[in-house]
Amino acid sequence: MKKLIKSAIILSLSIIGHRHMASAQPLAMNMKKLSIDRTFRINPKSVLKLDGKTNVNGFTCGCNETFQPQTLSVEPPADGSPSTVFRSAALRLKIKSLDCGNAIMNKDLQKALNAKEHPNITIELLRVEQGKCSRLTELKDWVQMKALTKISLNGHSREYWINITAKKAGPNQYRFIGTKTLKMTDFCVTPPVALMGAIKVKDEIAINLDLDVSVE
């Protein structure tokens, strides 16, 4: 009798365990489906630049760089959520590719930003928030959104919200325009000086982006 009861208990536990595993498998599959891999390309007509000021005038350092296609992971917003989460969506800007229109200023900027030890300015996209009535994939008009980014410079990183104006420019093609002003000292960078201190670069510098992006 005891053996019969024991066998019945073992059989019941086996059935319950099997049902639990069966119900967990679709859930795990659904969780995997939440993350979508996409390849994106920053097209050559995109504009990336740094704008700053000195005690004498303003200056602009444009980016002369071609970016290779990259793969990112996207977690689409759940029902009722305004947020889209991104992973591995990083833009790495080589400091030596910045051209300020003056060879001496280029060298001074590279030295100030510690380009030898930390050669890149990295802008990583973490999250995007947009209104329910202005989904970028649904409209061809300009829409407003907020992007949470992590900017890394000189071995230091900070997170910033950036206001973005975006538009679906064509099938799988998008345009993003945004600017963020930050302080070099927040990244332990001392603003460069020139002509024995006669010209001093101000602490604030603006990162301006006008990106033409293709997504596959």
C-alpha positions as CSV (number, residue, x, y, z in Angstrom):
1,M,0.0,0.0,0.0
2,K,2.8,2.4,1.0
3,K,4.6,1.6,-2.3
4,L,1.4,2.3,-4.3
5,I,1.0,5.7,-2.6
6,K,4.6,6.6,-3.1
7,S,4.3,5.7,-6.9
8,A,1.2,7.8,-7.2
9,I,3.0,10.8,-5.6
10,I,6.0,10.5,-7.9
11,L,3.7,10.2,-10.9
12,S,1.7,13.3,-9.9
13,L,4.9,15.3,-9.4
14,S,6.2,14.2,-12.8
15,I,3.0,15.4,-14.5
16,I,3.0,18.7,-12.7
17,G,6.7,19.3,-13.6
18,H,6.0,18.4,-17.2
19,R,3.1,20.8,-17.4
20,H,5.2,23.6,-15.8
21,M,8.0,23.1,-18.3
22,A,5.6,23.0,-21.2
23,S,3.9,26.3,-20.1
24,A,7.3,27.9,-19.5
25,Q,8.6,27.2,-23.0
26,P,6.2,29.5,-24.8
27,L,6.9,32.2,-22.3
28,A,10.6,31.9,-22.8
29,M,10.1,32.0,-26.6
30,N,7.9,35.1,-26.3
31,M,10.6,36.8,-24.2
32,K,13.2,36.1,-26.9
33,K,10.8,37.6,-29.5
34,L,10.6,40.8,-27.5
35,S,14.2,41.7,-28.6
36,I,14.6,42.4,-32.3
37,D,18.0,42.6,-34.0
38,R,18.4,45.3,-36.7
39,T,21.3,46.5,-38.8
40,F,21.6,50.3,-39.2
41,R,23.8,52.4,-41.4
42,I,24.7,56.1,-40.9
43,N,24.6,57.4,-44.5
44,P,27.4,59.8,-45.8
45,K,25.1,62.8,-46.0
46,S,24.8,62.8,-42.2
47,V,26.2,65.8,-40.4
48,L,28.0,65.5,-37.0
49,K,29.8,68.4,-35.5
50,L,31.0,70.1,-32.3
51,D,30.3,73.8,-31.8
52,G,32.1,75.8,-29.2
53,K,33.1,79.4,-28.4
54,T,36.3,81.1,-27.3
55,N,36.7,84.5,-25.7
56,V,37.3,85.8,-29.2
57,N,34.9,84.0,-31.5
58,G,33.0,80.7,-32.2
59,F,34.3,77.6,-33.9
60,T,32.9,74.4,-35.5
61,C,34.7,71.1,-35.7
62,G,33.1,68.8,-38.4
63,C,33.4,65.0,-38.5
64,N,35.1,63.6,-41.6
65,E,34.4,59.9,-41.0
66,T,32.6,57.0,-42.7
67,F,30.7,54.8,-40.4
68,Q,30.4,51.0,-40.9
69,P,27.0,49.2,-40.6
70,Q,26.2,48.1,-37.1
71,T,23.8,45.7,-35.5
72,L,21.6,46.8,-32.6
73,S,18.9,45.1,-30.5
74,V,15.5,46.8,-30.1
75,E,12.8,46.1,-27.5
76,P,9.6,47.5,-28.9
77,P,7.3,49.3,-26.4
78,A,4.8,47.2,-24.6
79,D,1.1,48.2,-24.8
80,G,0.7,51.6,-23.1
81,S,4.4,52.3,-22.8
82,P,6.1,55.2,-24.5
83,S,9.6,53.8,-24.3
84,T,11.6,51.8,-26.7
85,V,14.8,50.2,-25.3
86,F,17.9,49.9,-27.3
87,R,21.0,47.8,-26.8
88,S,24.4,47.9,-28.7
89,A,23.3,51.1,-30.4
90,A,26.5,53.2,-30.2
91,L,28.0,55.9,-32.3
92,R,31.8,56.0,-32.0
93,L,33.2,59.3,-33.2
94,K,37.0,59.4,-33.7
95,I,38.4,62.5,-32.2
96,K,41.1,62.7,-34.8
97,S,38.4,62.8,-37.5
98,L,37.2,66.2,-36.2
99,D,38.3,69.1,-38.4
100,C,38.1,72.5,-36.9
101,G,39.5,74.2,-40.0
102,N,42.8,74.9,-38.3
103,A,45.6,72.4,-37.9
104,I,46.9,74.0,-34.7
105,M,43.4,74.0,-33.2
106,N,42.9,70.4,-34.3
107,K,46.0,69.3,-32.3
108,D,45.0,71.4,-29.3
109,L,41.6,69.8,-29.2
110,Q,43.0,66.3,-29.6
111,K,45.4,67.0,-26.7
112,A,42.7,68.5,-24.5
113,L,40.3,65.5,-25.1
114,N,43.1,63.1,-24.4
115,A,42.7,61.4,-27.9
116,K,45.9,59.3,-27.5
117,E,44.5,57.4,-24.5
118,H,40.8,57.7,-25.3
119,P,40.5,58.1,-29.1
120,N,36.7,58.1,-29.4
121,I,33.7,60.1,-28.3
122,T,31.0,57.5,-27.8
123,I,27.2,58.3,-27.9
124,E,25.2,55.3,-26.9
125,L,21.4,55.2,-27.4
126,L,19.7,53.6,-24.4
127,R,16.0,54.5,-24.7
128,V,13.6,56.5,-26.8
129,E,10.3,58.0,-25.7
130,Q,7.6,59.2,-28.2
131,G,3.9,59.9,-28.0
132,K,1.3,57.3,-28.8
133,C,-0.1,59.5,-31.5
134,S,3.2,60.3,-33.2
135,R,4.9,56.9,-33.8
136,L,7.9,57.4,-36.1
137,T,7.2,54.3,-38.1
138,E,3.6,55.4,-38.8
139,L,4.1,59.0,-39.9
140,K,6.1,60.8,-42.6
141,D,5.8,64.1,-40.7
142,W,8.3,65.4,-38.3
143,V,7.8,64.1,-34.8
144,Q,9.3,65.0,-31.4
145,M,10.9,62.4,-29.1
146,K,13.3,62.2,-26.3
147,A,16.4,60.0,-26.3
148,L,18.3,58.8,-23.3
149,T,21.9,58.6,-24.2
150,K,25.2,57.8,-22.5
151,I,28.0,60.0,-23.7
152,S,31.6,58.8,-23.0
153,L,34.6,61.0,-23.3
154,N,38.1,60.9,-21.8
155,G,37.3,57.7,-20.0
156,H,34.2,59.2,-18.2
157,S,30.5,58.6,-19.0
158,R,27.4,60.6,-18.3
159,E,23.7,60.0,-19.2
160,Y,21.8,62.8,-20.9
161,W,18.3,63.2,-22.3
162,I,18.3,64.7,-25.8
163,N,15.3,66.2,-27.6
164,I,15.2,64.8,-31.0
165,T,13.2,65.8,-34.1
166,A,12.7,62.8,-36.3
167,K,11.1,61.8,-39.6
168,K,10.6,58.7,-41.7
169,A,12.3,59.8,-44.9
170,G,11.5,56.6,-46.9
171,P,11.2,52.9,-46.7
172,N,13.6,51.8,-43.9
173,Q,15.1,55.3,-43.9
174,Y,15.0,57.9,-41.1
175,R,16.3,61.3,-40.3
176,F,17.2,62.4,-36.7
177,I,18.1,65.9,-35.7
178,G,19.3,66.8,-32.2
179,T,21.8,68.8,-30.2
180,K,23.2,68.6,-26.7
181,T,25.3,71.1,-24.9
182,L,27.6,69.7,-22.2
183,K,30.6,70.9,-20.2
184,M,34.0,69.5,-20.9
185,T,34.9,69.7,-17.3
186,D,32.2,67.2,-16.5
187,F,34.5,64.7,-18.3
188,C,37.6,65.9,-16.5
189,V,38.7,67.8,-19.7
190,T,40.4,71.1,-19.3
191,P,39.3,73.5,-22.1
192,P,42.2,74.2,-24.4
193,V,44.0,77.5,-24.7
194,A,46.1,79.0,-27.5
195,L,48.6,81.8,-28.1
196,M,50.0,81.5,-24.6
197,G,46.6,81.9,-23.0
198,A,45.4,84.8,-25.1
199,I,42.6,82.6,-26.6
200,K,40.6,80.5,-24.2
201,V,38.0,77.9,-25.2
202,K,34.8,78.1,-23.1
203,D,33.8,75.1,-21.1
204,E,30.4,74.5,-22.8
205,I,30.5,72.6,-26.1
206,A,27.5,71.5,-28.2
207,I,27.3,68.1,-30.0
208,N,25.1,68.6,-33.1
209,L,23.6,65.6,-35.0
210,D,21.7,65.5,-38.3
211,L,21.7,61.8,-39.0
212,D,20.4,60.1,-42.1
213,V,20.0,56.4,-41.1
214,S,19.0,53.3,-43.0
215,V,17.7,50.3,-41.1
216,E,17.5,46.8,-42.4
